[in-house]
Amino acid sequence: MTREAPIWKTAKRIDAHAHVRGGGDGGLNREDAAHTLAKGDQLGIDAFCVSYPLTSDSPTPADVRRVNDVVFEAMAASPARPPAASWACGEKRRLGALPQCY
């Protein structure tokens, strides 16, 4: 089976520093993510490199896992234009390999 080229090799414009945020339920703030994608459409952005910043001085492994879950949710929620990459892909073995994790 041949894998498709990574999105960052085929995209014409990449937002290399975008953030996702959690919602009230602890999952992805979908309204904020939709706003980011809409603004990307206006600017001709083909892909996003996203993270969920941890702001505590000493995040626990559970904190890292929680924000990685939100990043993975964002990646899975936009299959037509997935985020280009994320450091959360380091945990891809835990959640199953997403095609945009290289």
C-alpha positions in Angstrom: 0.0 0.0 0.0 1.4 3.4 -1.0 0.9 6.3 1.4 -0.1 9.7 0.2 2.5 12.5 0.4 2.4 14.4 3.6 0.1 17.4 3.4 3.0 19.8 4.1 4.7 18.6 0.9 1.7 19.3 -1.3 0.1 22.3 0.4 0.7 25.7 -1.1 0.1 27.7 2.2 0.5 26.3 5.7 -0.3 28.2 8.9 2.7 26.9 10.8 1.5 28.1 14.2 -2.2 27.6 15.1 -3.8 26.7 18.4 -6.8 24.6 19.2 -8.7 25.0 22.5 -10.8 22.9 24.7 -14.5 23.4 25.1 -16.6 23.3 28.2 -17.0 19.5 28.0 -13.2 19.1 27.8 -13.2 18.2 24.2 -12.5 20.4 21.2 -14.0 23.8 21.1 -15.6 23.2 17.7 -16.9 26.8 17.3 -13.4 28.1 17.7 -12.0 25.5 15.4 -14.6 26.3 12.7 -13.7 30.0 13.0 -10.0 29.1 12.5 -10.8 27.1 9.4 -13.1 29.8 8.0 -10.3 32.4 8.4 -8.0 30.0 6.8 -10.4 29.8 3.8 -10.3 33.6 3.5 -6.5 33.6 3.5 -6.0 30.6 1.2 -4.5 28.4 3.9 -4.3 24.7 2.8 -3.1 23.2 6.1 -2.5 24.0 9.7 0.2 22.9 12.1 -1.7 22.9 15.4 -1.0 22.6 19.1 -2.9 23.1 22.3 -0.6 25.1 24.6 -0.1 23.9 28.1 0.1 26.9 30.4 0.9 25.3 33.7 4.5 25.3 35.0 4.5 21.6 35.6 2.0 19.7 33.4 1.3 16.1 34.4 1.2 13.3 32.0 -2.6 13.4 32.3 -2.5 17.0 31.3 -0.4 16.3 28.2 -2.7 13.4 27.3 -5.8 15.6 27.7 -4.5 18.3 25.3 -3.3 15.7 22.9 -6.8 14.3 22.8 -8.1 17.7 21.8 -5.5 18.0 19.0 -6.4 14.5 17.7 -10.1 15.5 17.8 -9.3 18.6 15.7 -7.3 16.4 13.2 -10.1 13.9 12.9 -12.8 16.6 12.6 -11.4 18.2 9.4 -10.4 15.3 7.1 -10.7 17.4 4.0 -8.0 19.8 5.3 -6.4 18.1 8.3 -3.8 19.9 10.4 -0.3 19.4 8.8 1.4 18.0 11.8 1.4 18.1 15.5 3.7 17.0 18.3 0.7 15.0 19.6 1.4 12.6 16.7 4.1 11.2 19.1 1.2 9.5 20.9 -0.4 8.2 17.7 0.3 4.6 18.8 -2.1 5.1 21.7 -5.0 6.4 19.6 -4.4 4.7 16.3 -2.4 6.2 13.4 -4.1 9.1 11.8 -3.0 9.5 8.1 -1.8 13.0 8.7 0.7 11.9 11.4 4.1 11.4 9.7 
